[in-house]
Amino acid sequence: MKAIRNIATLLKKHEAQRFINYLYPQQKPDKTLELFRLLRAHKRKKISVQEMQEFGKKIYPIAGRDLKSRPTNRLDVLHHRLREDVLDFLTSNSFLKNHPVLEPLHAAQVEIKKKWAQQYILRFTGRTGEPADSLLDEAIALAKKYEYYNELIKLIQTRRLERAYRFGERELNKTTAEIKRYEKCERAVRRANEIYYRILIWQKFHANPDKKKLRAYEKKVIKELHRLHAQTKASEVLYFLRYIEIDFYQQRQQYDKAREACIQLLNIVYHYPAVQTRPRFDYVFGNLAQCHVYEGDYSKALDALSEIHYLTHQPLDWAESKEMETRILFYQRKYQEAMRLLNKIIKKLPEDAEPVRVSRLHFIRACILFAQENKEAAKKIMERKLYIRKDKTGWNIAVRMLELMLLTEEKSVRSFRMAKHLKKFLLTQEKKSTRDTMLAALFFQMSKNNFMFRNYKEQFRRTQKLFSMQKGKYAWNPLGHELIKYDAWLKKIYS
């Protein structure tokens, strides 16, 4: 026999008391309230039919013996009534306007649909006039404020029918023109969302996205979004325009322009209710932190990350920015703080966290241990089958480089063989970093002569100039796979 869903567990502890106060302010004896309290005390999300029958005996002690034999009994009706009460409470103004997580933008959508449904019932049950008109006007005002164009078009269509009968052709033409304008806005917003998801899928679901093609596509759609915003003034189009500009400038290593776009995006999210959500604020601060990291201003990057509040407390979202914070602490040589934060991230990750993320965090731990001169502990991590080795032209190279550094500091004869394999491996890869290729070649040349640095001083001096460049194909990417700057490490051990 199937278990019954415990409707009471839909509400959190603090919400349960508000529910009671909302529907039963006097808290007089009420069988629905009694059932709710029994279900809350049960706690589990599923209840067996036998347990429900026991609850029935408590609520209806006289008729308790007959509950089992009747297919439809009073307890079923009572449970259904409680379910309706809970769902009504979850869409009430009391719940929507005082919720600590639910955004005003999302609460407004529920309120628009409620007002629409209320005016519909009034109108089609013959209760026309001021109350129905007022509800429709309120719904339209909300839809305009939060730019819910799809709902707005339908609401104006409802009003057009009503007003045209009252005021004639002039009103019909006016509302028709208004609908056409908002249809244009709705198409523009839909297109902006499509562009955003295309770029997101390109970046997230391709192991090695073609950055040249991505930049060309972003350049093209930025022009398109400028045109769409000029035509519609839709704030969501403007939001995605700045969003894509940030990525475009970061790809081109124009971090000052990317930072400026971040500040513009922050102002957009702050001033326009249609795009104002806490996760979007968090996104802007996260990207602002990235810009500061690329510019080498780690203190400002940490300040930006401190503005992220994680309203929904998603562990993976939290882990993403905390991983960046760990890197910053590592670059500031605050190794103990970095290790504490890293341990906290790993502990908080859910069981089904992506293997690549878990593996990457363990690799970062190995880098911290290496920097702390704890070579043995770092080697133990590197001996594991790290999942990030599958990223052939990214983290795989980082893992190989760290292994090579460990062998070099041990003065192991294996370092030459590993440097040779790394050089050959990079030659076989189509998509590879120029910086990685040049560093691998330098490692190989030096390992041939047992890393006698004095024989390569001139060559190293020339490459050092290239590696110290802030932009270009030889520049270090602080948010890439190279946590330990290989050229800095070479300079350190051979200077």
Long-range contacts (C-beta under 8 A, 24 or more apart in sequence): 1-48, 1-49, 2-49, 3-46, 3-47, 3-48, 3-49, 4-46, 4-47, 4-48, 4-49, 4-52, 4-79, 5-45, 5-46, 5-47, 6-39, 6-42, 6-44, 6-45, 6-46, 6-47, 7-39, 7-79, 7-82, 7-83, 7-86, 8-36, 8-39, 8-40, 8-42, 8-82, 8-86, 9-39, 9-40, 9-43, 9-44, 9-45, 10-86, 10-90, 11-86, 11-89, 15-95, 16-40, 18-89, 18-94, 18-95, 19-85, 19-86, 19-89, 22-89, 22-92, 22-94, 22-95, 23-85, 23-89, 31-59, 31-60, 31-78, 32-78, 32-81, 32-82, 32-85, 34-58, 34-59, 35-59, 35-75, 35-78, 35-79, 35-82, 36-82, 39-82, 52-79, 101-311, 101-312, 103-276, 103-277, 103-278, 103-311, 104-273, 104-276, 105-146, 105-273, 105-274, 105-275, 105-276, 105-277, 106-277, 108-142, 108-145, 108-146, 108-148, 108-273, 109-146, 109-148, 109-151, 111-139, 111-142, 112-139, 112-142, 112-143, 112-146, 112-148, 112-151, 112-155, 113-151, 115-139, 115-142, 116-151, 116-154, 116-155, 116-158, 119-158, 133-162, 136-162, 145-273, 145-274, 146-273, 146-274, 147-185, 147-189, 147-234, 147-235, 147-236, 147-274, 149-182, 149-183, 149-185, 149-186, 149-189, 149-234, 150-186, 152-182, 153-179, 153-182, 153-183, 153-186, 156-182, 184-231, 184-232, 185-232, 185-234, 188-228, 188-229, 188-231, 188-232, 188-234, 188-237, 189-232, 189-234, 189-236, 189-237, 191-224, 191-228, 192-225, 192-228, 192-234, 192-236, 192-237, 192-239, 192-240, 192-241, 193-236, 193-240, 195-221, 195-224, 195-225, 195-240, 195-244, 196-240, 196-243, 196-244, 199-244, 199-247, 207-391, 208-393, 208-394, 208-431, 211-251, 214-251, 215-248, 215-251, 215-252, 218-244, 218-247, 218-248, 218-251, 219-248, 222-248, 234-274, 235-268, 235-272, 235-274, 235-275, 236-274, 236-275, 238-268, 238-272, 239-265, 239-268, 239-269, 239-272, 239-275, 239-280, 242-268, 243-283, 246-287, 250-287, 250-290, 250-291, 250-294, 253-294, 253-471, 253-472, 253-475, 255-291, 255-294, 255-295, 256-295, 258-287, 258-290, 258-291, 258-294, 259-288, 259-291, 259-292, 259-295, 262-287, 262-288, 262-291, 263-288, 278-309, 278-311, 278-312, 279-311, 279-312, 279-317, 281-307, 281-309, 282-307, 282-308, 282-309, 282-310, 282-311, 282-317, 282-321, 286-320, 286-321, 286-324, 289-321, 289-324, 290-324, 290-479, 293-324, 293-327, 293-328, 293-478, 293-479, 294-478, 294-479, 296-478, 298-328, 298-331, 298-332, 301-328, 302-328, 315-348, 315-349, 315-350, 315-353, 316-349, 316-350, 316-353, 316-357, 318-348, 319-345, 319-348, 319-349, 319-353, 319-357, 323-360, 323-361, 323-364, 324-479, 326-364, 327-364, 327-478, 327-479, 327-483, 330-364, 330-367, 330-368, 330-371, 330-483, 331-478, 333-371, 335-368, 335-371, 335-372, 338-368, 339-365, 339-368, 342-368, 355-387, 356-387, 356-388, 356-390, 356-391, 358-387, 359-386, 359-387, 359-388, 359-395, 360-388, 360-395, 362-386, 363-388, 363-395, 363-398, 363-399, 363-402, 364-483, 366-402, 367-402, 367-483, 367-484, 370-402, 370-405, 370-406, 370-484, 371-484, 375-406, 375-409, 375-410, 378-402, 378-406, 379-406, 382-406, 391-481, 392-429, 393-429, 393-431, 393-432, 393-433, 393-436, 394-480, 394-481, 395-481, 397-422, 397-426, 397-433, 397-436, 397-440, 397-481, 398-481, 398-482, 398-483, 400-425, 401-439, 401-443, 401-482, 401-484, 401-486, 402-484, 404-443, 405-484, 405-486, 405-489, 408-447, 408-451, 408-493, 409-493, 411-451, 415-447, 415-451, 416-447, 416-448, 416-450, 419-443, 419-444, 419-446, 419-447, 420-444, 420-447, 433-473, 434-473, 434-474, 435-467, 435-473, 435-474, 435-475, 435-476, 435-482, 436-482, 438-463, 438-466, 438-474, 439-467, 439-486, 439-487, 442-490, 443-486, 446-490, 451-494, 453-490, 453-494, 460-490, 460-491, 460-494, 463-487, 464-491
